[in-house]
Amino acid sequence: GRTSPLDLEVMAAIAQGRAERVLTGGAVSRSPGSVSLEFEISQDFPLITLVTMVAPSPDWFTGVSGLSLFGNGQWVEELRVDLYPYDAGTDGGATFESPDVPLQTHVPVARLEGRPFVSNGSVAPVGRYTFRRLT
């Protein structure tokens, strides 16, 4: 998916001193797959927010928001976070491969709790972020 306008919002937050950097990783071309991204983080901004689209869905995504990689006076050595699917509320497509049906009025972001994500009676993660301290 496109990174804009989200990257522009982050750059504005950086200019205002409320964020440290924009992170951009590569695409996962097939499932299952993975991508790696190295970045620096400081105690001034120890929280991380990452988002990725769930392709080819209309407006589904997954990620983490405000995740702290610093706690109890030290950096986390390793943290694994299961990722669950969300609907951005900007498109009316109801299935994974629905064509774009932009909504005139956006609805609140909501976690997806139904098909095709239910497995054995509960919503299965669509991925995982693993954060590992390198130095």
Backbone as a chain_set.jsonl record, in Angstrom:
{"seq": "GRTSPLDLEVMAAIAQGRAERVLTGGAVSRSPGSVSLEFEISQDFPLITLVTMVAPSPDWFTGVSGLSLFGNGQWVEELRVDLYPYDAGTDGGATFESPDVPLQTHVPVARLEGRPFVSNGSVAPVGRYTFRRLT", "coords": {"N": [[0.8, -1.189, 0.0], [0.183, 2.331, -0.22], [2.313, 4.741, 1.335], [1.724, 7.284, 1.903], [-0.951, 9.321, 3.008], [0.149, 8.941, 5.55], [2.933, 8.957, 6.124], [3.463, 11.669, 5.76], [2.067, 12.778, 7.893], [3.569, 11.779, 10.019], [6.032, 13.006, 9.485], [5.282, 15.654, 9.936], [4.789, 15.493, 12.678], [7.388, 14.969, 13.533], [8.62, 17.401, 12.871], [7.361, 18.961, 14.759], [8.482, 18.031, 17.037], [7.42, 15.754, 18.204], [7.839, 13.184, 17.375], [10.317, 10.826, 16.184], [11.317, 9.554, 13.822], [10.556, 8.411, 10.453], [9.798, 5.176, 9.502], [10.37, 2.845, 6.959], [9.677, -0.142, 5.448], [10.297, -3.048, 3.384], [8.167, -4.823, 1.045], [6.162, -7.732, 1.727], [6.187, -10.253, -0.364], [4.939, -12.71, -0.733], [2.877, -15.088, 1.012], [3.411, -17.565, 3.42], [5.782, -15.124, 4.545], [8.541, -12.826, 5.064], [10.014, -9.758, 6.248], [12.777, -7.666, 6.99], [13.864, -4.998, 9.091], [16.105, -2.623, 10.11], [16.579, -0.252, 12.678], [17.243, 2.751, 14.546], [16.588, 3.743, 17.885], [15.619, 5.981, 20.463], [15.852, 6.977, 23.956], [14.386, 9.242, 24.233], [12.269, 8.901, 22.521], [10.863, 6.217, 22.974], [8.776, 4.658, 22.117], [7.116, 2.71, 19.63], [5.393, 2.746, 16.566], [4.024, 0.875, 14.104], [2.701, 0.016, 10.949], [1.055, -2.011, 8.548], [-0.324, -2.895, 5.403], [-2.926, -5.298, 4.727], [-2.805, -7.158, 2.12], [-4.645, -8.34, -0.739], [-6.614, -6.634, 0.275], [-9.474, -4.36, 0.736], [-9.215, -2.152, 2.665], [-7.874, -3.121, 4.832], [-5.651, -3.661, 7.592], [-2.737, -4.155, 9.698], [-0.809, -3.953, 12.737], [1.194, -2.234, 15.231], [0.727, 0.074, 17.921], [2.16, 2.686, 19.638], [3.942, 1.051, 21.099], [6.092, 0.187, 23.653], [9.581, -0.054, 23.732], [11.302, 0.168, 25.733], [11.736, -0.317, 29.124], [11.476, -0.488, 32.708], [13.931, 0.741, 33.113], [15.611, -0.237, 31.131], [16.45, -1.4, 27.78], [14.331, -3.462, 25.846], [15.221, -6.766, 25.191], [14.22, -8.738, 23.432], [11.12, -8.93, 21.785], [8.079, -10.285, 20.929], [5.246, -9.816, 18.981], [2.033, -10.7, 18.319], [0.017, -10.123, 15.481], [-3.087, -8.721, 14.7], [-5.943, -8.452, 12.514], [-7.304, -5.356, 11.228], [-9.918, -3.097, 10.235], [-9.809, -0.233, 8.331], [-11.929, 1.454, 7.896], [-12.494, 2.998, 5.674], [-13.309, 1.998, 3.288], [-15.852, 0.169, 1.618], [-15.689, -2.487, 0.865], [-16.292, -5.926, 1.413], [-14.975, -8.336, 1.48], [-11.847, -10.169, 1.227], [-10.796, -9.882, -1.369], [-12.344, -7.853, -2.464], [-13.446, -5.324, -4.757], [-12.4, -1.845, -4.87], [-14.451, 0.218, -2.938], [-14.976, 3.079, -2.084], [-15.935, 4.702, 0.947], [-18.313, 7.249, 1.528], [-18.634, 8.509, 3.982], [-16.376, 8.052, 6.473], [-15.909, 5.337, 8.771], [-15.33, 4.4, 12.233], [-12.109, 2.943, 13.014], [-11.853, -0.568, 13.275], [-11.406, -3.718, 14.863], [-11.156, -6.682, 12.987], [-13.389, -9.279, 13.191], [-14.593, -11.419, 12.001], [-15.174, -13.608, 9.168], [-12.519, -13.585, 6.785], [-10.974, -14.458, 8.925], [-11.458, -16.015, 11.176], [-10.57, -18.859, 12.961], [-11.009, -22.028, 14.14], [-12.938, -21.021, 15.928], [-11.916, -18.605, 16.91], [-10.269, -15.442, 16.244], [-7.525, -15.575, 14.202], [-4.053, -14.644, 14.359], [-2.61, -12.487, 11.857], [-0.019, -12.163, 11.348], [3.295, -11.5, 12.67], [5.288, -9.331, 14.578], [8.675, -9.212, 15.338], [10.77, -7.849, 17.595], [14.091, -7.173, 18.064], [16.868, -6.472, 19.97], [19.875, -5.164, 18.775], [22.303, -4.018, 19.543]], "CA": [[0.0, 0.0, 0.0], [0.853, 3.633, -0.208], [2.733, 5.215, 2.648], [1.204, 8.639, 2.076], [-0.482, 10.497, 3.735], [0.631, 8.643, 6.9], [4.303, 9.436, 6.28], [3.42, 13.128, 5.896], [1.645, 13.054, 9.268], [4.715, 11.503, 10.897], [7.016, 14.071, 9.264], [4.783, 16.84, 10.647], [5.031, 15.246, 14.108], [8.831, 15.134, 13.737], [8.871, 18.846, 12.841], [6.822, 19.514, 16.001], [9.198, 17.431, 18.155], [6.596, 14.716, 18.83], [8.23, 11.882, 16.828], [11.745, 10.823, 15.87], [11.635, 9.199, 12.433], [9.654, 7.591, 9.636], [10.404, 3.899, 9.135], [9.734, 2.238, 5.8], [10.244, -1.448, 5.141], [9.932, -3.627, 2.103], [6.918, -5.573, 0.958], [6.178, -9.193, 1.823], [5.611, -10.574, -1.667], [4.092, -13.897, -0.659], [2.576, -15.534, 2.357], [4.096, -16.82, 4.472], [7.0, -14.418, 4.159], [9.035, -11.928, 6.101], [10.849, -8.624, 5.87], [13.533, -7.165, 8.133], [14.099, -3.564, 9.094], [16.932, -2.157, 11.222], [16.37, 1.155, 12.983], [17.719, 3.229, 15.837], [15.531, 4.296, 18.724], [16.232, 6.668, 21.592], [15.03, 7.073, 25.156], [13.472, 10.368, 24.046], [11.114, 8.372, 21.792], [11.001, 4.768, 23.109], [7.578, 3.976, 21.624], [7.114, 2.473, 18.19], [4.124, 2.488, 15.893], [4.236, 0.337, 12.758], [1.469, -0.434, 10.317], [1.207, -2.591, 7.217], [-1.606, -3.283, 4.821], [-3.194, -6.705, 4.473], [-3.111, -7.107, 0.684], [-5.101, -7.196, -1.529], [-7.88, -6.199, 0.872], [-9.887, -2.985, 0.459], [-8.591, -1.193, 3.587], [-7.496, -3.848, 6.036], [-4.262, -3.454, 7.975], [-2.342, -4.66, 10.999], [0.351, -3.241, 13.241], [1.268, -1.912, 16.656], [0.639, 1.507, 18.162], [2.683, 3.118, 20.928], [4.572, -0.077, 21.782], [7.334, 0.603, 24.305], [10.729, -0.959, 23.661], [12.132, 0.514, 26.887], [10.971, -0.446, 30.359], [12.246, -0.832, 33.909], [15.279, 1.273, 33.001], [16.46, -0.895, 30.132], [15.848, -1.732, 26.496], [13.841, -4.829, 25.678], [16.141, -7.573, 24.372], [13.416, -9.312, 22.343], [9.686, -8.855, 22.015], [7.273, -10.798, 19.814], [3.883, -9.305, 19.064], [1.114, -11.23, 17.313], [-0.7, -9.046, 14.803], [-4.466, -9.038, 14.354], [-6.418, -7.598, 11.416], [-8.198, -4.221, 11.477], [-10.551, -2.43, 9.095], [-9.56, 1.202, 8.466], [-13.196, 2.181, 7.852], [-12.522, 3.929, 4.544], [-13.755, 1.296, 2.088], [-16.978, -0.704, 1.916], [-15.48, -3.864, 0.428], [-16.554, -6.827, 2.535], [-14.161, -9.546, 1.426], [-10.421, -9.981, 1.037], [-10.501, -9.446, -2.733], [-13.377, -6.932, -2.935], [-12.965, -4.126, -5.445], [-12.486, -0.617, -4.072], [-15.758, 0.851, -2.782], [-14.727, 4.111, -1.08], [-17.077, 5.166, 1.733], [-18.474, 8.701, 1.574], [-18.367, 8.864, 5.375], [-15.535, 7.027, 7.081], [-16.369, 4.804, 10.048], [-14.174, 4.174, 13.113], [-11.265, 1.765, 12.846], [-12.379, -1.667, 14.089], [-10.751, -5.019, 14.691], [-11.953, -7.631, 12.202], [-13.713, -10.426, 14.051], [-15.317, -12.445, 11.25], [-14.504, -14.239, 8.046], [-11.923, -14.918, 6.717], [-9.936, -14.529, 9.947], [-11.807, -16.915, 12.267], [-10.038, -20.212, 12.858], [-11.349, -22.768, 15.356], [-13.756, -20.216, 16.824], [-11.324, -17.326, 17.311], [-9.54, -14.754, 15.188], [-6.114, -15.939, 14.166], [-3.156, -13.552, 13.96], [-2.249, -12.456, 10.434], [1.429, -12.03, 11.276], [3.982, -11.256, 13.93], [6.492, -8.497, 14.594], [9.677, -9.584, 16.332], [11.717, -6.759, 17.835], [15.292, -7.742, 18.688], [17.918, -5.483, 20.191], [21.094, -5.584, 18.108], [23.512, -3.554, 20.243]], "C": [[0.846, 1.258, 0.0], [1.238, 4.008, 1.222], [2.199, 6.618, 2.934], [-0.317, 8.593, 2.135], [0.078, 10.207, 5.127], [2.048, 9.158, 7.108], [4.357, 10.952, 6.427], [2.99, 13.537, 7.298], [2.799, 12.829, 10.244], [5.772, 12.583, 10.722], [6.578, 15.372, 9.938], [5.004, 16.688, 12.144], [6.517, 15.386, 14.437], [9.169, 16.627, 13.799], [8.396, 19.527, 14.121], [7.511, 18.931, 17.242], [8.43, 16.328, 18.866], [6.909, 13.311, 18.32], [9.689, 11.976, 16.401], [12.04, 10.511, 14.41], [10.506, 8.423, 11.78], [10.424, 6.325, 9.293], [9.64, 3.327, 7.948], [10.443, 0.932, 5.499], [9.806, -1.922, 3.778], [8.619, -4.377, 2.184], [7.163, -7.062, 1.194], [5.455, -9.669, 0.573], [4.728, -11.811, -1.672], [3.925, -14.32, 0.78], [2.737, -17.044, 2.429], [5.382, -16.203, 3.941], [7.445, -13.525, 5.293], [9.822, -10.792, 5.468], [11.55, -8.15, 7.133], [13.786, -5.679, 7.963], [14.939, -3.232, 10.317], [16.678, -0.677, 11.415], [16.959, 1.469, 14.34], [16.552, 3.852, 16.57], [16.194, 4.917, 19.943], [15.292, 6.68, 22.791], [14.078, 8.259, 25.085], [12.172, 9.929, 23.372], [11.164, 6.843, 21.823], [9.796, 3.966, 22.598], [7.659, 3.816, 20.116], [5.696, 2.196, 17.712], [4.471, 2.054, 14.485], [2.915, -0.168, 12.221], [1.805, -1.008, 8.942], [-0.154, -3.007, 6.702], [-1.7, -4.805, 4.738], [-3.683, -6.753, 3.025], [-3.767, -8.402, 0.231], [-6.397, -6.584, -0.998], [-8.206, -4.743, 0.553], [-9.19, -1.958, 1.355], [-8.223, -1.862, 4.903], [-6.009, -3.646, 6.311], [-3.998, -4.152, 9.304], [-1.129, -3.865, 11.466], [0.33, -3.104, 14.744], [1.245, -0.399, 16.795], [1.154, 1.833, 19.567], [3.308, 2.0, 21.743], [5.911, 0.372, 22.373], [8.397, -0.482, 24.173], [11.727, -0.678, 24.785], [11.274, 0.422, 28.129], [11.857, -0.878, 31.506], [13.704, -0.412, 33.777], [16.181, 0.608, 31.992], [15.688, -1.175, 28.849], [15.416, -3.198, 26.482], [14.827, -5.578, 24.78], [15.421, -8.194, 23.179], [11.958, -9.27, 22.751], [8.977, -9.339, 20.761], [5.829, -10.369, 20.029], [3.059, -9.927, 17.946], [0.267, -10.09, 16.775], [-2.076, -9.514, 14.36], [-4.984, -8.041, 13.325], [-7.404, -6.527, 11.871], [-8.75, -3.712, 10.161], [-10.386, -0.931, 9.31], [-10.834, 2.034, 8.388], [-13.309, 3.175, 6.72], [-13.089, 3.323, 3.275], [-14.839, 0.297, 2.472], [-16.824, -2.136, 1.45], [-15.556, -4.82, 1.603], [-15.681, -8.074, 2.552], [-12.716, -9.185, 1.098], [-10.092, -9.423, -0.348], [-11.579, -8.539, -3.312], [-12.752, -5.791, -3.731], [-13.106, -2.911, -4.537], [-13.887, -0.048, -4.124], [-15.585, 1.932, -1.713], [-16.004, 4.561, -0.378], [-17.123, 6.691, 1.714], [-18.159, 9.225, 2.971], [-17.57, 7.733, 6.0], [-16.122, 6.6, 8.425], [-15.148, 4.534, 10.928], [-13.404, 2.898, 12.772], [-11.79, 0.678, 13.774], [-11.585, -2.94, 13.817], [-11.693, -5.933, 13.934], [-12.145, -8.907, 13.006], [-14.397, -11.565, 13.298], [-14.475, -13.084, 10.169], [-13.635, -13.233, 7.321], [-10.913, -15.195, 7.83], [-10.238, -15.478, 11.097], [-11.262, -18.31, 11.972], [-10.294, -20.91, 14.183], [-12.054, -21.899, 16.386], [-13.156, -18.915, 17.301], [-10.552, -16.729, 16.142], [-8.059, -15.093, 15.298], [-5.259, -14.716, 13.821], [-2.854, -13.642, 12.464], [-0.745, -12.296, 10.247], [2.007, -11.81, 12.651], [5.135, -10.293, 13.671], [7.397, -9.068, 15.672], [10.676, -8.444, 16.421], [12.881, -7.356, 18.6], [16.349, -6.66, 18.801], [19.207, -6.002, 19.569], [22.364, -5.132, 18.821], [23.191, -3.228, 21.67]], "O": [[2.061, 1.225, 0.196], [0.567, 3.633, 2.184], [2.223, 7.078, 4.075], [-0.921, 7.862, 1.35], [0.452, 11.145, 5.83], [2.346, 9.735, 8.154], [5.211, 11.47, 7.147], [3.487, 14.526, 7.836], [2.982, 13.601, 11.185], [6.354, 13.037, 11.708], [7.415, 16.112, 10.455], [5.37, 17.654, 12.814], [6.865, 15.874, 15.513], [9.916, 17.062, 14.675], [8.953, 20.547, 14.528], [7.167, 19.29, 18.368], [8.745, 15.994, 20.008], [6.307, 12.343, 18.783], [10.235, 13.072, 16.272], [12.92, 11.133, 13.814], [9.633, 7.863, 12.443], [11.569, 6.391, 8.844], [8.409, 3.327, 7.934], [11.66, 0.901, 5.317], [9.024, -1.255, 3.101], [8.041, -4.542, 3.258], [8.239, -7.58, 0.896], [4.24, -9.508, 0.461], [3.856, -11.945, -2.531], [4.717, -13.963, 1.651], [2.23, -17.745, 1.553], [5.987, -16.712, 2.997], [6.813, -13.47, 6.348], [10.235, -10.863, 4.311], [10.986, -8.224, 8.224], [13.906, -5.171, 6.848], [14.535, -3.524, 11.442], [16.572, 0.074, 10.446], [17.151, 0.584, 15.175], [15.643, 4.416, 15.96], [17.224, 4.427, 20.405], [14.095, 6.428, 22.662], [13.072, 8.288, 25.794], [11.11, 10.504, 23.614], [11.475, 6.225, 20.805], [9.803, 2.736, 22.644], [8.198, 4.671, 19.415], [4.916, 1.507, 18.369], [5.139, 2.784, 13.752], [2.104, -0.72, 12.965], [2.724, -0.543, 8.267], [-1.025, -3.42, 7.467], [-0.688, -5.504, 4.686], [-4.836, -6.428, 2.741], [-3.464, -9.464, 0.776], [-7.195, -6.066, -1.78], [-7.328, -3.98, 0.15], [-8.629, -0.987, 0.847], [-8.258, -1.233, 5.961], [-5.211, -3.482, 5.388], [-4.913, -4.668, 9.946], [-0.493, -3.178, 10.667], [-0.443, -3.763, 15.439], [1.687, 0.323, 15.902], [0.643, 1.315, 20.559], [3.209, 2.007, 22.97], [6.766, 0.885, 21.65], [8.158, -1.655, 24.457], [12.839, -1.206, 24.796], [10.199, 1.018, 28.187], [12.867, -1.553, 31.305], [14.605, -1.101, 34.256], [17.388, 0.851, 31.983], [14.458, -1.186, 28.827], [16.086, -4.058, 27.054], [15.22, -5.073, 23.729], [15.933, -8.183, 22.059], [11.605, -9.536, 23.899], [9.246, -8.856, 19.661], [5.267, -10.535, 21.112], [3.341, -9.714, 16.767], [-0.148, -9.202, 17.521], [-2.219, -10.561, 13.728], [-4.513, -6.905, 13.272], [-8.22, -6.747, 12.766], [-8.134, -3.873, 9.107], [-10.777, -0.41, 10.354], [-10.827, 3.203, 8.774], [-14.121, 4.098, 6.782], [-13.326, 4.031, 2.296], [-14.759, -0.346, 3.519], [-17.745, -2.935, 1.623], [-14.97, -4.573, 2.657], [-15.655, -8.794, 3.55], [-12.408, -8.049, 0.739], [-9.203, -8.582, -0.481], [-11.719, -8.459, -4.532], [-11.65, -5.342, -3.413], [-13.844, -2.946, -3.552], [-14.452, 0.149, -5.2], [-15.993, 1.74, -0.567], [-17.031, 4.776, -1.022], [-16.094, 7.348, 1.865], [-17.5, 10.253, 3.125], [-18.031, 6.592, 6.052], [-16.748, 7.396, 9.124], [-14.033, 4.447, 10.412], [-13.975, 1.912, 12.305], [-12.133, 0.954, 14.924], [-11.154, -3.199, 12.693], [-12.893, -5.958, 14.205], [-11.179, -9.533, 13.444], [-14.744, -12.579, 13.905], [-13.246, -13.105, 10.233], [-14.025, -12.067, 7.256], [-10.076, -16.086, 7.687], [-9.361, -15.73, 11.922], [-11.463, -18.862, 10.891], [-9.849, -20.442, 15.231], [-11.799, -22.022, 17.584], [-13.813, -18.176, 18.034], [-10.226, -17.42, 15.177], [-7.435, -14.918, 16.344], [-5.701, -13.847, 13.069], [-2.844, -14.727, 11.883], [-0.252, -12.294, 9.119], [1.315, -11.917, 13.663], [5.861, -10.418, 12.684], [6.95, -9.37, 16.778], [11.345, -8.113, 15.443], [12.696, -7.97, 19.652], [16.679, -6.006, 17.812], [19.593, -7.148, 19.803], [23.397, -5.793, 18.716], [24.075, -2.821, 22.424]]}, "num_chains": 1, "name": "protein.A"}
